[in-house]
Amino acid sequence: MPALLWYLVGAFFGRLIMAAVSRQREYLADASAVQFTRNPEGIAGALNKIGGLAEGSRVSNPQTAEVGHMFFANAFAGEGLAGLLATHPPLVERIRRLDPQFDGRFPEVRPVGVQREEPKAPAPLASRRSPGTRVCRRCRCRSWCWPTKRHPGPAM
């Protein structure tokens, strides 16, 4: 029984350290994006849009914890203890580091609907032969005897 307890305590603290490192890497990624693009308003605007969506970037799959570090923002909701295990810092905090005048309110953003086009029927073929093939007038073979004007004759 004590081994199981040590395993659970170790797993918890391992997850806690992983989340803290991941949060610091997000701040570093934001700073690197500003350094390379020289456009802090661009990254702040993108994070603003994520925060403005009604559901944000929340994912309601039980396996979210395994891939949560790959999202742009927290993939699962969490306050209190769950906030300690969050892989991303709060969006408000990230935006304030990029834009100190940010007031903490997100604009309402409506997701853009993707319009699906109905598949079109293929155009009917103009002829059975492809462009560029010639048909022999004698035997109707496809360009076999055309360049030399010799006909192979009947098959035996």
Beta strands, then each sheet from edge to edge (+ up, - down):
end
